[in-house]
Amino acid sequence: MTHRNPEDNALRGAAEPRTLAEACDLVTTPDLDVSADGMFGQYGGAHLPPQLAGPMAEVARAYAEARQDPEFYAEYRRLLRDAVGRPSPLTPLDRLSDELGGARIVLKREDLNHTGAHKINHTIGEALLAKRMGKRSLIAETGAGQHGVALATAAAMVGLDCEIHMGAIDVAKQHPNVVRMRLLGTKVVSVEREGRSLKEAVDSAFEVYAADPEKYLFAIGSVVGPHPFPTMIRDFQSVVGREARAQFLAQAGRLPDAVAACVGGGSNAMGLFHGFLDDPEVELYGFEAGGEGLETGRHAASITLGRTGVLHGARTYLMQDEDGQTIDSHSISAGLDYPAVGPEHAFLHDTGRAVYEPVSDTECMDAFLRLTRTEGITPAIESAHALAGALRLARRWADEGLVGPDAPEGEERIIIVNLSGRGDKDVDYVAEKLGLTGEADEVVR
């Protein structure tokens, strides 16, 4: 797997767009590198049973054609602009940053997209591809429910049916999103087997798809699964990083020192990272779910403690026991509660281009409250992992004397954090975890 030559990047140096609008019109140009077999070093590929090999090869051929079709991407860009509201803004966290003693944090506001998260970026692309292929319905899994809501929305936009599978635990935890999907006309399937979480939802949806691939396009919700999905979802999500790079350059006249995102399957992180892969001076940080602590086994730190194996059609890092059997993951966040990671993340970890660290449930909730109460922004629990990691990174820089009063003279250090979703879906769950009630603090009679 190679990446673009910096001299060929349309968002660089002498080729820098004259205006931000011009830059954001370039963000969906499908010029990212792709291998014919979907391999990222030793990771990826399409490890599939015979009944799925043919349908997935059909999707790969269709996407290879679509990504070279200007009309396909023109319609995609139009919907991102007119229906999603792109470009999403950058928001500096002035009050929170003032508490850090030197480092500054800036949010990429994917929470302000239509449907409230980054997921709409790729579901619109998948819906357009399904319509191009003559499919009648989209089918997918979802954990936190944001991919399900976004796919249901995209299906409604283009006139397709939609079916979403969720683990029973997540159905209960994400009730508002279940209602939203049903209001959009989507069939929601609760999966009661085994762990009753995201992994089981993926298995269930794949079974239905395999039984009738002529009807469905399986719309995977992250950069996981068999080829072409890790590449395709990355391409659609690359709008995040390309926008962020152009916006930050326009505002600051330089690049950030680091970018950070949460990592479950890893679509929001890969979307942000791909804007900066060819900028070696920009550090890339992915923060995965450390759950109740790595020592407890109750986590979803598939890169930190996982081993190479195959799950859901791709070779990558995943959580396994000594016999090579996939083990249950855990996270306070439904969207990160997955025992594996996208194959390109595995590749970036092995090459050292990106750094991956776990964030515990406790750190996540602390960051959730801190952002809400200092900036008036309520993040998704998934996104709070990224903020918690960025706060940790800022403290590390301070300890190393890279920021603060002991830092060398020069520019301040800045981190862009992908706020991949808003916390509306999580407020009831968070209130329960924190012991908050819906009662008033004071009664006046």
Protein Blocks (a to p, Z undefined) as FASTA:
>chain_A
ZZddfklpmkgcjllcfbfklmmmmmmpcfbccdfkopahjggcjdddfklmmmmmmmmm
mmmmmmmmmklmmmmmmmmmmmnopacdddddfklmmmnoopacddddfklpghhiaklm
mmmmmmmmmmmnopabdcdddfklmmmmmmmmmmmmnopacdddddfklmmmmmmmmmmm
mmnopacdddfehjlpmklmmmmmmmmmmmmmmlpccddfbfedjdfklmmmmmmmmmmm
mmmmmmmmmmnopacfbdcdddfkommmmmmmmmmmmmmkbccdddddekjojklopacb
fklmmccddeehiacdddddfkopacddddfblklmccbdcfklmmmmmnomaccddddf
klmmmmmmmmmmmnopacdfklmmmmmmmmmmmmmmmmnopgcjkbccddddddddddfb
cfklmmmmmmmmnopafbdfbdcZZ
